[in-house]
Each structure stands twice: as structure tokens, then as C-alpha cells.
Amino acid sequence: MATDGSGEITVLLERFQGGDAEAREELAARVYEELRKLAARYMRRERPGHTLQTTALVNEAYIRLIDHKQANWRNRAHFFAVAARIMRRILVDHARKRIAGKRGGGVEPLALDEALVFHESRSEELLALDEALERLAAQDERASRVIELRFFAGLSNEEAAEALNISPTTAKRDWQYGRAWLKAELAPTKQDEPG
């Protein structure tokens, strides 16, 4: 995520939270392109004609962000961190609806670098990744948040550290730990391998 104008976005967020109607319009204009890039990162390898399009993902996420009654946006990094979490929830909800009624089993392991690819045939894989992230959060909430911010929101190590109010060194350590934990968690077990 670009940091150009991050101070301006923070000011707009503060004005918006203060009830400034003009700030809402300015904020939409300033963050829409970054939200679109974030959504495109989720959808980048989708086939044409997918039922969930990038624009729909951006619009749904933006509506949820702006209508979020308890929002207390500290800064740009915090705003985009919440945006990433909302987009992840939208995609997971979409995947759950897609496979509703299907029985589990046969879920192929999902590499972490493939997690942003949402393809309808990979709905179960997305759910497996989401469940693994939830298990990581139960074990180490901060590492889970760092993974979400860096991987899903595309924030830099420094931006993730700022959003979580931790040092960049701690964020880097959590990133390394979380990635290793997820890799082990998502790796196929001996019983899953054909044999």
C-alpha cells in the first residue's frame, strides 16, 4: 500500500468520525482506488465471469466500513487493516454459501501465497485457510493479525506494526512465526496423501 497521502487519509477519517459529511465524500474518492487494488489482490487470478467481481467486493467492503457504527479509525493503516478483514469475511461468506449443503472432505491443502485467489472451485480451500487463521488466532492473536495485515491487506511490516501498536521487529517475528505455523497447519498429513 502506498503511503502517499496517508496523513491526509487519517485527517479525513477523523473528520468523517466527527460527523463531517464532506469528509465522507473526500474519503471515498481517496480510498476507493486503494480498496480496488486490495480487492484485485484477492481476485487477481479469477476466471472471467466469476460470480463475485472485484467491484462488488470493493463496494460491499466500503459500505460495511462506512456504516461501521463502532469505527474508531486511528489512521490509514488501521482503516485498511479493517478493510482487509472485511474483504476476507465477505469472501469466506461467499465460499460458505457456495458450498452450503456439500459435505466436507477431500479439501486440498492451500499454499499461503495462493490464498488470495478466490475461485469458486477453491471455496473449500479458502474455508480451510480461514479456519487455520482462526486456530492461529486462538493460539497467537497478534501473529494472526500480522499475517492478516501483511498478507491480506498488503501492508508493509512497518504499517502492520503501526496498526497493531507494536515494534517493526516484533511484527517481523510474528510474520515469520505465523507463516511457518500456517504452512505446517495447511500441509497435507500422511493420512491425506494417496498411497
Buried (B, 14 or more C-beta within 10 A) or exposed (E): BEEEBBEEBBBBBBBBEEEBEEBBEBBBEBBEEBBBBBBBBBBEEBEEEEEBBBEBBBBBBBEBBEEEEEBEBBBBBBBBBBBBBBBBBBBBEBBBEBBEEEEEEEBEBBEBEBBBBBBBEBBBBBBBBBBBBEBBBEEBEBBBBBBBBBBBBBBBBBBBBBBBEBEBEBBBBBBEBBBEBBEEBBEEEEEEEEE
